[in-house]
Amino acid sequence: MFAMVTTVILYVAGFVFLYGVIRLAVRHALEEMETRRIQAERAEELAAARDRTMLRENGFLTGN
């Protein structure tokens, strides 16, 4: 009887632990994805600003 109770407790504790680990991994993945999205938007804005500045300084390249 003691072995059965111990087995059930460990079984349930294992599922609770796995749930916690998976939930933590998903949360970190979502945070990382959000951070990379923000960095990509910022890089795109910087590239557009850099292009505008370059074309303003070198107007002869635009063909106008």
ABEGO torsion letter per residue (X at the ends): XAAAAAAAAAAAAAAAAAAAAAAAAAAAAAAAAAAAAAAAAAAAAAAAAAAAAAAAABAAAAGX
